[in-house]
Amino acid sequence: MSDKSNPVRRRSVLRGIATASALSGVATTVATADGRGAGRPTGREIERALLMTADYMTLHEDNTLSVDDVRARSDGVSPRRVRTATKFETMHNLLIDSLGSAESPSQSDRYRGLQSWFEPYFQLVASGKPRKAIRPETTEAGSALDRDGVGTLDGGCGGTRKDPHNCPGRSVTTDGPWDSQSAVQNALVNKGFHETAGYASGYAGDGRDYTKGVDASGCSSPKFRTHVIIFEDGGDWLYNTQTPEPNPEVLDYVWPTVTWGTYVEWWHTEFC
């Protein structure tokens, strides 16, 4: 059962995403997006700016973020805090754009600069001392953050980098065995599974990686999933499962928070 014993090969990852956390080793010497390398605000100052501008943020159905900076300024929000919000908007949308691209956002000087600028904020999040959730206003389809009634400053559905969702064990199915890979695939499809999207799979293109959305941690499907890996053992075909885990097919559903994508990437590559 080689797939079970190789954690690197069997781990589903989000290809092309750079971890948006200080814990990922982002360099602190990269210049900021507006050319300034010094005088960055503290993590608490960034947090205050994001909280003060949260009512002017909209998380859309395609998971892009927009900030109504004109309305924020007219309502008296300070220009410095508005600039922080628009920087956050740019960093977030660069990440979203990269999900469907072969180019990692870490290859962009602009993205790396924004990560470096927000590093004190990510350190604050990792310390477990953030004050409250960022809550963007509702979109036409309803609030992406409040829809499930659970939100956090970094993460979502009750999980953060400081207190992440549990890493479930992987177990071999008691069904089967089957005599071919295609027979296992058919059985999984009949159970409601689908082949995992290539950008979210460590086995893209070989038909062994399957996903089924599930409800978990107070959030509705498919923000979490049951993950299946098909494998061959002595001529028998079987599969193992891991459930529930944050679903890395982040292009296919509305996020519960604006930071869900980077949290899911971190959970799969750094935690579980």
N, C-alpha and C positions, 0 to 999 in steps of 0.2 A: 504494500500500500504506500508507494513512494510519495503520493500527493499529500498524505497525512503527515509524513515525517519531514516535509520541506516547507517550513513556514514562510519563506520568502516567495517560493513559487506559487503557493496556494493562496497567499494573501491578496485580496482584491484591493487595488489602489486606484486613486484618481490620477490618471496620467496628465501631465502638463500643468499641474497646479503647484505653486510654491507655497509652503506653509507660512501663513500670515501670523506668525508668532515669534516673539523674541527667543523662545525656546528652540526654534528651528535653526538657530545659528545665523540669522540675518546680520550682515555686517553693519556696524554702527557708524562706519566712516563714509558710507555712500552719501553723496550730496542729496539734498532734498529736491523735490520736483521743481521748486521755484528758485533753485540755485543756492540756497542758504544751507550751510552745514552746521551752523552753531545757533545757539539761542532757541533751541527747541523747547516747547512747553513741557511741563511735568505730566505724568500720567493722569494725575487728578485734574489738572487744568484741561487736558483733552477730554476726559470723562465729562467734566462740567459743560464743556462746549457742545458735546454730542447730546447730552441730556437737554440742554437749553434749545437745541435746534431739532429735537426729535419730532416735534409737531409739524415741522416743515419738510420732513422726509416721507417719501412714498415708495414702498416696495411693490413693484409691479408683478403681474402674473408671470412674466418671463424672468423674474428674479433680479432684474436690473433695478437700480436705486436712483431716484431723482430727488434733488433738494430745491425747494422753491426759495432761492436766495433773495429774490426781489421782495417777496412777502415778508421774509424774516427781517430784512433790513427795515422795511416800512413799519414793522411792529416793534422796532427798537432793539433788536438783537445786535450786539456789537459786531462790527466788521471782522474782528479777529475770530470770533466764534463762528461766524458764517463761513469764513475761509476754511476753518477746520472741518466744518461739515462738508464743504464742497471737495476738499481733499479726500475725505472718507468716501464720498460718492465716486470720485475718480478711481480710487484704489479698488473699491468694490466692483465697479463695472469693468475694469481691466481684468479682474479675476473671472467674471462671467464670460467675457469675450474669449478668454483663453481656453475655456472648457471645450469648445468645439474646434479648437485650433491645434496644430502640431507644435506651436511655439509656447513654451512656458512663460508665464508672466515674469518669472525670475530673470528671463533673458532681456527684459525691458529695463533700461536705466530709469525710466519714469516710475515703473512699478517698484523697483528696488528702493528708489529714493523715498517713495511714499511709505513703504514698509519701515524704513529706517526712521522716518519722521514720527511714525505712530508707535515706535518701539516702546517708549515709556508707558503708553496706554496698555499694550499687550502684557508688559511686565506687571502692571497693576492687576489686570485680569488674572494672570497666572498666580498672583499672590493670594487670590481668594478674597480680596477686599473691595470689590466694586460695590457701588451703592445701590443701584437699581437697574432695571432693564431699559434699553433703548426701545421705544415703541413708535415706529413710523405710523403715520396716519393711514386710514383705510384707503384701498384702491376701489375701483368700480366693483370688483368681485369680493370685497370685504378685506379686512385687515389680515395681512399675511402673518403678522406676529400674534394677533389675539385670537385667531380663528379657533385654535385649540385651547385657548385660555392659559397657556403656559409659555413663559418667555424668560430669557436670561440675558445678561449683558454680553457674554461671549459663549456661544453654544446654542442651546435650545432644548425644548421638551424636558426641562429640568436638569440637563447635564451641562457641565462646563469643563474646561481644562483642569480646573482645581478639583472638581468632583464629577468625573466623567461617567457616562453610562457603563454599566457592567460589560466586561469582555466575556461573552458566553463560551462555554466549552464546545468543541466540535465532536459530534457523535455520528457513528455509521448507522445508516438506516437498517431497520429490521425487515424491510421489504426485500424482494429479490432473492437470489441474484438474477441478473438478466444475461442473455447470451450475446448481447451487442450493445454498443454505445447508443445506437439509434433507439433501441428498445427502452433504455433508461430515459432518453429524451422524451419519448412519447408518453411514458408513465408520468414524468414530471409535468409536461404540458397538461395532461389530464387532471393533474392536481392543482392547476392554476399558476404554474411557474412559467417564466419566459427566459430566454437566453439573456444574460446580463449585457447591457450596453457596452460596446467595446472600450469607450473611454474610462469605464468604471471597473474594468475586468483585468485580472492578471493572466487570463487565458483567452484573450480576444481572438476570435476566429477559429478556435478548435472545438467549439461546441460542448465544453465541459463545465461552464460556469453559468449557473441559473439563479434566478431571483424571484421571490414572491413577497409582495408588500404585506405588512402586518401592522396592527395597532399596538403601540407600546408606549410606556412612560407618559401617558396622558395625551399622546398625539396620535392622529389618525393615519392610516395607511395612505401612501407608501413611504412615509418619512423614515420608517424602520422596515426591515425586511428579514425573511429567512433566506440564508445564503446556502447554496448547494454547489458542491464540486463533485463531478462524476469521475470515477477512477476504475481502473482495471486491476484485478488481483487474481493471478493464476488462471486466467481465462474467463473468470467471472467479472461481470460489470456491476458496480455498486455506486452508491453516492453517500457523502457525508453532509451533515447540516450544521449550521451555526445560527442561532436565533435567540432573541431578536438583536439586531445590530443596526446602527444608523445606516441608512441606505445611500450608497455612493452614487446612485444614478441621479445626481442632483439637477440635471437638466430636465428631468421628466416630472417634476412636481413643484408645487409652491413651497418655499422654505418657511419654517415656523419663525425664524428670526433672520435679520440681515447678516448675521455672522455664521449661520448654519453651514454654509459651504466650506469655509475654512476650518470650522470645528470638525466636520465629518472627515476632511482630508487628514487633519491631525490625528483623529481617533484611529483611522485605519493605518497610517504610516508610522505613528509614534507610540500609540498606546496599545492597540490590540492586533 
